Amino acid sequence: MKRKKTDIIKSLQISSNDVGSTAIQIGLLSKKIENLSEHFKKFKKDKHSIVGLNKSVNKRKKLLAYLKRKDVTSYNKVIKELNLRK
């Protein structure tokens, strides 16, 4: 299911003015990773963009670890909302 950035922000924001919390950053990185994955289905030899994909995946991994340490309920909400894990 394709989701717009604004839908991701609205579903994960803590308050009405929230546009940069950890949960939203994870959501936007997930959207970017999804788009890059679709790109690689068409352009298998685009090695330069693979570097960007790896950086995005690692950054999301670090942010998820931080969120899990700081706020477990928010972490669980993000995992459920973005359908990231089992």
C-alpha positions in Angstrom: 0.0 0.0 0.0 1.5 3.3 -1.1 1.3 6.0 1.5 2.1 9.7 1.2 4.5 11.5 3.5 1.7 13.5 5.0 -0.3 10.4 5.8 2.8 8.9 7.6 3.3 12.2 9.5 -0.3 12.4 10.6 -0.5 8.8 11.8 2.7 9.0 13.9 2.8 12.6 15.2 2.6 13.2 18.9 1.0 16.7 18.8 -0.5 18.7 16.0 2.8 20.7 15.5 5.1 17.6 15.5 7.0 17.1 12.3 10.4 15.9 13.5 10.0 13.4 16.3 11.9 10.1 16.2 8.7 8.2 15.2 8.2 10.5 12.2 11.8 10.2 11.2 11.5 6.5 11.2 8.3 6.6 9.2 9.9 8.9 6.5 13.0 6.7 6.3 10.7 3.7 5.8 9.0 5.5 3.0 12.4 6.3 1.4 13.6 2.7 1.8 10.4 1.5 0.2 10.9 3.8 -2.8 14.5 2.8 -3.2 13.5 -0.9 -3.1 11.0 -0.3 -5.9 13.8 1.6 -7.9 16.1 -1.4 -7.6 13.6 -3.7 -9.1 13.9 -1.7 -12.4 17.6 -0.7 -12.2 19.5 -3.6 -10.8 22.9 -2.1 -11.6 22.5 1.2 -9.8 25.3 0.6 -7.3 25.6 4.2 -6.2 22.0 4.3 -4.8 22.7 1.1 -2.9 25.0 3.2 -0.7 22.1 5.5 0.1 19.8 2.7 0.8 22.3 1.1 3.2 22.7 4.4 5.0 18.9 4.9 5.3 18.5 1.3 6.7 21.2 1.8 9.2 19.9 5.2 10.4 16.4 3.7 10.8 17.9 0.8 12.8 19.7 3.3 15.1 16.5 5.4 15.6 14.4 2.3 16.3 17.0 1.2 19.0 16.9 4.7 20.5 13.1 4.8 20.5 12.9 1.4 22.1 15.3 2.6 24.9 13.4 5.8 25.6 9.7 5.1 25.0 8.6 1.5 24.5 4.9 2.4 23.9 5.8 4.7 21.1 8.2 2.1 19.7 5.4 -0.5 19.6 3.1 2.0 18.0 5.6 2.7 15.2 6.3 -1.0 14.6 2.6 -1.7 14.4 1.8 1.3 12.2 4.6 0.8 9.7 4.4 -3.0 9.8 8.1 -3.4 10.2 8.4 -6.6 12.2 6.6 -9.8 12.9 
